[in-house]
Amino acid sequence: MVSRHLTVVTYTGRRSGRTFSTPVAFRRVADTVTISVQFPDAKKWWRNFLDEGGPISLHLDGIDRTGHAVATRDEAGRVTVTVRLDG
């Protein structure tokens, strides 16, 4: 991607079993990537990572990195997906 703060996430849908890719804005600190989902009620991809979360792939620094993503929704309705990158 062109920006240092944009990436493409790739994941497998829990219900469909299909693979999806979508561009997202992110912040990274060491091996933790944080994605603040804008207009979460209009999007569905993050729901694959509710509860215990699931595997995800992100294209970072020119390579694909894997990790485990967990989505949380706060009392104001904001959704954050936190990804712990694999070693």
ChimeraX attribute file (.defattr): number of C-alpha atoms within 10 A of each C-alpha:
attribute: neighborCount
match mode: 1-to-1
recipient: residues
	/A:1	12
	/A:2	6
	/A:3	7
	/A:4	12
	/A:5	12
	/A:6	16
	/A:7	19
	/A:8	17
	/A:9	20
	/A:10	19
	/A:11	22
	/A:12	17
	/A:13	16
	/A:14	13
	/A:15	7
	/A:16	7
	/A:17	9
	/A:18	9
	/A:19	10
	/A:20	12
	/A:21	14
	/A:22	11
	/A:23	13
	/A:24	15
	/A:25	16
	/A:26	17
	/A:27	13
	/A:28	14
	/A:29	7
	/A:30	7
	/A:31	11
	/A:32	15
	/A:33	17
	/A:34	18
	/A:35	19
	/A:36	16
	/A:37	20
	/A:38	13
	/A:39	10
	/A:40	16
	/A:41	10
	/A:42	8
	/A:43	10
	/A:44	8
	/A:45	18
	/A:46	20
	/A:47	17
	/A:48	20
	/A:49	22
	/A:50	14
	/A:51	10
	/A:52	10
	/A:53	18
	/A:54	18
	/A:55	17
	/A:56	21
	/A:57	20
	/A:58	23
	/A:59	16
	/A:60	17
	/A:61	10
	/A:62	9
	/A:63	8
	/A:64	12
	/A:65	15
	/A:66	20
	/A:67	18
	/A:68	18
	/A:69	26
	/A:70	21
	/A:71	22
	/A:72	16
	/A:73	13
	/A:74	8
	/A:75	6
	/A:76	6
	/A:77	11
	/A:78	14
	/A:79	20
	/A:80	19
	/A:81	22
	/A:82	22
	/A:83	25
	/A:84	18
	/A:85	18
	/A:86	11
	/A:87	7
